[in-house]
Amino acid sequence: MELVYKGKTKDVYLDENGQTVLYFKDDMTGKDGVFDPGENQVGLKVEGSGKAGLKMTSFFFEKLNSADIPTHYVDSDVEKREMRVKKINIFGEGLEVICRYKAVGSFIRRYSSYIEEGAELPAYVEVTLKDDEKQDPFITKDALEALNILTADEYSEIADLTVKISEVVKEELAQKGLDLYDIKLEFGRDQDTGEVLLIDEISGGNMRVYKDGENIEPLKIVDYLFDNK
Amino acid sequence: MELVYKGKTKDVYLDENGQTVLYFKDDMTGKDGVFDPGENQVGLKVEGSGKAGLKMTSFFFEKLNSADIPTHYVDSDVEKREMRVKKINIFGEGLEVICRYKAVGSFIRRYSSYIEEGAELPAYVEVTLKDDEKQDPFITKDALEALNILTADEYSEIADLTVKISEVVKEELAQKGLDLYDIKLEFGRDQDTGEVLLIDEISGGNMRVYKDGENIEPLKIVDYLFDNK
């Protein structure tokens, strides 16, 4: 396979048929060896995290595809840590769409004058630009329009999909006694059909999950989800 | 008069009739002696800036009141640097509403991957929370709703007023050959009628103004406006 792009937690390849394959690495975002989904850099290497991330991603992407929520997922080989995906175009240089159910992380750092840490939020959606140098600046719907990154309709479509997808993940975790506090999603446009698709991954590395008020590490989420716990 | 509140560039008094009076000081926001409307601290003291700020504010607030755009302005005494205003309640702990016609300042610092410095923006409106400690964090319409600071309707009303007011200022400056790049406004709610009002001031200290691509200092804007130039 031909290496096309080296990412922080995944590499992108083209296979012999020209299909796009994502390879899940054992790298996680964080700082000083501590996992943080809000971090921009690779902070730690954890053996088994690539496989666990792909197992969870495959589980959710298959679930979403069956529920007619469009994703870029085609199929996966968890042992080989490979996921085949549709070819997409990203919006601008990439967006991160966050859905928040509890006020934690950067939300509480910004708005603690108005809300208690851990207070409920109503599936609140916000967007940041993927821009490591500028530390993923926060951007409004109006600025996304002004900068020709998204139209107002595209914004609404992505925000609606974000809430739908987050609800699926939240309910699935709730069945295992876990609380989803927030989740970070990415979207792209199908190169063939133009359809807006969920891309990237849904793994422990993209979300903050708690159980009885205690934070659950990304790799433990997989254990709960597949009843290895 | 009784001092009620000491602000960065204005103090608030109650006069003998219980009316609210703003006293315009000679302090300007900036850093290291250089004026910057985006700064949160008093950076310089300039003799005459209080009077100039009030002269410009009175001019625009009277113009807006006659155009049925509601402001908190009652009347002013420029020599005494006093402005009498209606009693208002602020939204949350105060908001700053920015209208941008050109990509400069914090906008370009955030989004320079997508737009050239100085490029045109279509009266783009964004909101920050007044919170010195957190350096006035940027906030979306949805977060303002989630934190019960504004309803969706109040947001729309304030955004519409912001564009209307900014257009008045922009046109007035254009008649003197000046280009308005951005402007920062504040709003409150009339304690008696509940009406949303423009509050605070419209002075050189709240805006970035250029002439033939050269930045014009706040105090010089007043000179151009009143043909002392």
Interface residues (C-beta under 8 A of the other chain):
Chain A: G92 E93 F107 R109 R110 Y111 S112 S113 Y114 I115 L121 P122 Y124 V125 E126 L129 D131 K134 P137 F138 I139 T140 K141 D142 A143 A146 L147 N148 I149
Chain B: G92 E93 F107 R109 R110 Y111 S112 S113 Y114 I115 L121 P122 Y124 V125 E126 L129 D131 K134 P137 F138 I139 T140 K141 D142 A143 A146 L147 N148 I149
